[in-house]
């Protein structure tokens, strides 16, 4: 996560979270969230992506529970605990898509220069 420009980590809502520019949430890490017995990350993606990912790989992706205010309604949950070496490239691409979704244009341009 720190390979992305201006990403920081801190605890938010009781779990490790990564932020862009210290304020835009990039992903939350969950270890057995509410007893669900899996290790996951949740990341924001543009509307429509959640359904696409979940329908294509329901073993890897899921729709996180939405908060009362609707937060997480378009976010994507990614199951990490059974990931293979091949899965990590796909997971990395998913996190990059999340970064591109939340980062300001000047930071995405920095990412593209790397």
C-alpha positions as CSV (number, residue, x, y, z in Angstrom):
1,X,0.0,0.0,0.0
2,X,2.8,2.4,0.7
3,X,4.0,2.0,-2.8
4,X,1.2,4.3,-3.8
5,X,2.0,8.1,-3.5
6,X,1.0,9.7,-0.2
7,X,-0.6,6.7,1.4
8,X,-0.5,6.5,5.2
9,X,-1.7,4.0,7.7
10,X,-3.6,4.5,11.0
11,X,-6.2,2.8,13.0
12,X,-9.7,3.8,12.1
13,X,-13.0,2.3,13.4
14,X,-10.7,0.0,15.4
15,X,-8.9,-1.6,12.4
16,X,-5.8,-0.8,10.4
17,X,-6.7,1.5,7.5
18,X,-4.8,3.1,4.7
19,X,-5.5,6.7,3.6
20,X,-4.6,8.8,0.6
21,X,-3.4,12.3,1.7
22,X,-4.2,11.2,5.3
23,X,-7.9,11.7,4.8
24,X,-9.3,9.7,1.8
25,X,-9.9,6.0,2.9
26,X,-8.2,3.6,0.5
27,X,-8.8,0.3,2.4
28,X,-9.7,-1.2,5.7
29,X,-8.0,-4.4,6.9
30,X,-10.3,-6.8,8.8
31,X,-9.2,-9.9,10.7
32,X,-12.4,-11.9,11.5
33,X,-14.7,-8.9,11.3
34,X,-17.7,-9.4,13.6
35,X,-16.7,-13.1,13.8
36,X,-16.9,-13.8,10.0
37,X,-13.8,-16.1,10.3
38,X,-11.8,-14.6,7.4
39,X,-9.1,-12.0,6.7
40,X,-10.2,-9.3,4.3
41,X,-9.6,-5.8,3.0
42,X,-12.5,-3.5,2.0
43,X,-11.8,-0.9,-0.6
44,X,-13.9,1.8,-2.5
45,X,-14.5,1.3,-6.2
46,X,-16.7,3.1,-8.6
47,X,-20.3,2.2,-8.7
48,X,-20.9,-1.0,-10.6
49,X,-17.5,-2.6,-10.0
50,X,-18.6,-4.4,-6.8
51,X,-21.3,-6.4,-8.7
52,X,-18.9,-7.2,-11.5
53,X,-16.2,-8.5,-9.2
54,X,-18.5,-10.4,-6.9
55,X,-20.3,-12.1,-9.7
56,X,-17.1,-13.1,-11.4
57,X,-15.3,-14.4,-8.3
58,X,-17.6,-14.9,-5.3
59,X,-14.9,-17.0,-3.6
60,X,-12.5,-14.0,-3.7
61,X,-14.9,-10.9,-3.6
62,X,-17.9,-9.9,-1.6
63,X,-20.1,-6.9,-0.8
64,X,-19.2,-5.6,2.7
65,X,-22.1,-4.8,5.0
66,X,-23.2,-1.2,4.4
67,X,-23.3,1.3,7.3
68,X,-26.5,3.1,8.3
69,X,-25.3,6.1,6.3
70,X,-24.6,4.0,3.2
71,X,-20.9,3.9,3.6
72,X,-19.4,0.8,2.0
73,X,-22.4,0.3,-0.3
74,X,-20.2,0.4,-3.4
75,X,-17.0,-0.9,-1.7
76,X,-15.5,-4.2,-2.5
77,X,-14.5,-6.8,0.1
78,X,-11.5,-9.0,-0.9
79,X,-10.8,-12.3,0.9
80,X,-7.1,-12.7,1.7
81,X,-6.7,-15.7,3.8
82,X,-6.7,-18.3,1.0
83,X,-4.9,-16.2,-1.6
84,X,-2.3,-18.0,-3.8
85,X,0.6,-16.5,-5.5
86,X,-1.5,-16.0,-8.6
87,X,-4.2,-14.2,-6.6
88,X,-1.9,-11.6,-5.2
89,X,-1.4,-10.0,-8.7
90,X,-5.2,-9.7,-9.0
91,X,-5.5,-8.4,-5.5
92,X,-2.8,-5.8,-6.2
93,X,-4.6,-4.7,-9.3
94,X,-7.8,-4.3,-7.4
95,X,-6.1,-2.1,-4.8
96,X,-4.6,0.0,-7.5
97,X,-8.0,0.5,-9.0
98,X,-9.2,1.6,-5.6
99,X,-6.3,4.1,-5.3
100,X,-7.1,5.5,-8.8
101,X,-10.7,5.9,-7.6
102,X,-10.0,7.9,-4.5
103,X,-6.7,9.7,-5.2
104,X,-6.6,13.2,-6.7
105,X,-5.5,13.4,-10.3
106,X,-2.1,14.8,-9.5
107,X,-1.3,11.7,-7.4
108,X,-2.6,9.3,-10.0
109,X,-0.3,11.1,-12.5
110,X,2.6,10.4,-10.1
111,X,1.6,6.7,-10.0
112,X,1.6,6.6,-13.8
113,X,5.1,8.1,-13.9
114,X,6.5,5.2,-11.9
